[in-house]
Amino acid sequence: MKKYSKSLLFVVFINSFPIMSQNDFESYEKKLNENFGKYEKQANEKYNNYRDKANAEFAEYMRKSWKAFEGSTPIPLPKSPDPIKQPEKIPNEKPLNEPIPYERVIPIPVAPEQPQPLEPIPTVPESVNDKYFEFDFYNSIFKVRLADNLLFEMPDASEKSVSGIWEKLSDSSYNNIVLDCLSLRDKYNLCDWAYMQMLKHLAISFLGADKENEATLFQIFLLNQSGYRVRMARSKDNKINLLIASDFQIYQYPFYTLGTDKFYLIDSNESHLYIFNQAFPNEKQLSLSIAKEMLFRSNITATKQFSSKRHPEIRVQTSTNKELISFYNAYPKCDWKIYANTPLSDLIKNKMYPTLLQLLSGKSEEQAANILINFVQTAFEYKTDDEQFGYERPFFPDELFYYPYSDCEDRSILFSTLVRDLLKLEVVLLHYPNHLATAVHFDENITGDYLMINDKKFIVCDPTYIGADIGMAMPEFKNTEANVFTLAK
């Protein structure tokens, strides 16, 4: 969140005066210091009034009749591809120096900067007189400055009632809660989806489970004031609904197309809604990317051991954080591309990386990559998503260490993470119609099946081709064109 510092305002204030000599300036120094406080206050009020004006106009628009819209049915989860038998390397097979065809190169989007509120929300120092409200989110206790006198009720879900509550929430008395929520987002590295869910938990905890409309409106207000592109809607049975815009495909959620944006309907399946379709200044879409590990309270699972068949000296014992796993399990189903740039947790890194780094020390890039690929090939039991879950379900990297089985996309995502973290090499994902593999750009000259991408040679590395070294593509995919997805380094 941007802040207008005193030093910046002072420079602006000074520069508003004509150029003068040093002696003349010194004669004005006392006057400048006296007037600066007044100037700073006027500058802040100017920006505060802009936010107040935006909220006032927003509430006024809200009083007008909301337009009826028809929703689109949820897009179902993709069916699991025809399962490939987990193949093993052909005996005595050696890497060949053959080019592999591909169709196109597609960058996987990295997490954008998170939305920020319409500036500025005045920073309010904490005081001994502040009243705090505590609530639970994945067994972490969060607290915000929110007193009982800020409770509210809606007489009904009409435009007039909703507008009146928005005007109440726009009062400066609620500034602290917005600031504190954004502070929690930063402190715990909450991704956009986690932040949205945190606000839901807060609203229900504060207002009560029986105040469903009030809680949804409060959540919408906090998302709106935090900079997210949200819409408010009313169903035929007078239930307030949250719609949030995202350009990421979210499966199994109904959505409404408003202009060029898809707004996903959260916590409801209504196919017909009356929507308040008014933009708020500087609003931004929700991203499904997860840029940082979210710092939920530790709830450590039992330790598991993972070892490599070819390199028995690799015996990694690690646990997972059940709260993080629970969050991932509740994450909306989306394309596997979202999972590929999600970082491995520090819990697993701290237990596994020292062992791997010690074994990789002094090895060539080829030797190190072969150690890592055999570890991923043989340390995890293979089953397709359909066999394990009954539907397609990519894993975040941590989830391979929790669930008993994993498949090709899960292993490719983990292998790409290990190579980028431990070897600091560039990795791409090779997406075939029913398979996912990787390719690595090495600094060394390595023989093997390869792709030339932007004048760089990428050696095929398949974490599902059991026993295969780097440079060996599965025979059935040697002549199949893949889509190439680039990853963040």
Secondary structure, 3 states (H helix, E strand, C coil): CCCCCHHHHHHHHHHCCCCCCHHHHHHHHHHHHHHHHHHHHHHHHHHHHHHHHHHHHHHHHHCCCCEEEECECCCCCCCCCCCCCCCECCCCCCCCCCECCEEEEEECCCCCCCCCCCCCCCCCCCCCCCCEEEEEECCEEEEEECCHHHCCCCCCCCHHHHHHHHHHHCCHHHHHHHHHHHHHHHHCCCCHHHHHHHHHHHHHHHHCCCCHHHHHHHHHHHHHHCCECEEEEECCCCCEEEEEECCCCECCCCEEEECCEEEEEECCCCCEEEEECCCCCCCECCCCCCCCCCCCCCCECCCEEEECCCCCCCEEEECCEHHHHHHHHCCCCECCHHHHCCCCCHHHHHHHHHHHHHHHCCCCHHHHHHHHHHHHHHCCEECCHHHHCCCCCCCCHHHHHCCCEECHHHHHHHHHHHHHHHHCCEEEEEEECCEEEEEEECCCCCCCCEEEECCEEEEEECCCCECCCCCCCCHHHCCCCEEEEECCC
